[in-house]
Structures are given as C-alpha cells and as structure tokens.
Amino acid sequence: MRQLIVRQIEEKVVRKLKERAGAHGVSMEEEHRRILRAALLGTTGERLSFKEALLAMPPGGDDRDFERGPQRDRPLEL
C-alpha cells in the first residue's frame, strides 16, 4: 500500500482532525484515510464499525425503564 505525506497543514485543520478522530474512536491517520475515501470514492455502502453504530444510537431511557416487574412463582416442568 502506498503512503501519502501531507505537509504544511494549518494547526486548526490538525486540531479538527484530532477532535473528529477522537469522536469516532480512531487514530488521526485512520480518520484521514476515511475522509479521503469519502471525498474521492463516495460514501455509498460505507459501514459503520460496531462501536460507531452503538455511539450513534439515541438514549434508550432510564435504567428503571428496563427493570423487571414482580415475578410470579410457577411450577417448574422437568
């Protein structure tokens, strides 16, 4: 695989890249690759990582929303 070196990048651009990479949980280098791929190849069919998909989910409610209600005793079938 080839390498690409980009020189003389404004500090503001580097800072934004670092923030964006942190938000996506990847390295700056990986974020740079993703940006280039999206810009040059398009984002059609691009899949999120499992972590990104989980982070993109809206809040599901409070813990009490998922609490189990009172349980009834039932005979066990063996």
N, C-alpha and C positions, 0 to 999 in steps of 0.2 A: 504494500500500500504506500502511496506517496505521502510526502509531508508538505505542509504549507506553512511558511513563516510570514507573519504579518507584522510589519514594523511601523513605528511612529503612529500608534493609536492614542487618541486623546484619553486622558485619565478618566473623564466622565464616561466614556464608552466602556473602558475596562471595569469601572465600578458597577455599571449597569449589567454587564455580562456576569460579573461575580454575584450580584444580587439575584439575577434570573437563574443562574446555575444553582444557587443555594435554595431558591424556591422550588426547583424541580428535583433537588436532592442528587445532583450530578456534578461532576467536575466542570471547571470552566472550559476545558478542552472539549468535553463531550457536548456541552451546551453550544459551543462554537460550531461543532460538526452538525448538530441538529438545525441550527439557524441556516447554515449554508445549504444543507439538504432541502429544507423547506423553501428557501428562496430560489434555488436553482432547479429542483426536481418537483416541487409542489408537495403539498401535504396530503394528497389523496391516499387513503388507505393507511395512513400513519397510525400505528397503535401506541397507546399509552402503556407505560410499564405498570405493573400491578400496583406499585407504590403511588404512581401518579394518579391512577384510577381511584384509589382509596382516598387520596387527598382531595380529589375533585368532587367527592360526594358531599352533598349538603348534610348538616347535622341531622341525626335521626331522632332527636328528642332527649328527654332526661332519662336517667337510669330507671326512675320509678315507672316509666312507660313500659319497661321490659320485665318488671318484676312478676313473678308467678303469683297467682291468686291462691286462695285457700285450697288445699288438696283434700280430696275425699279418700277415705280408706276403701280399697277394693280388694276382693279376694284374688289371690294370685292363681293363675291357671298353670298347672305344671304338666 
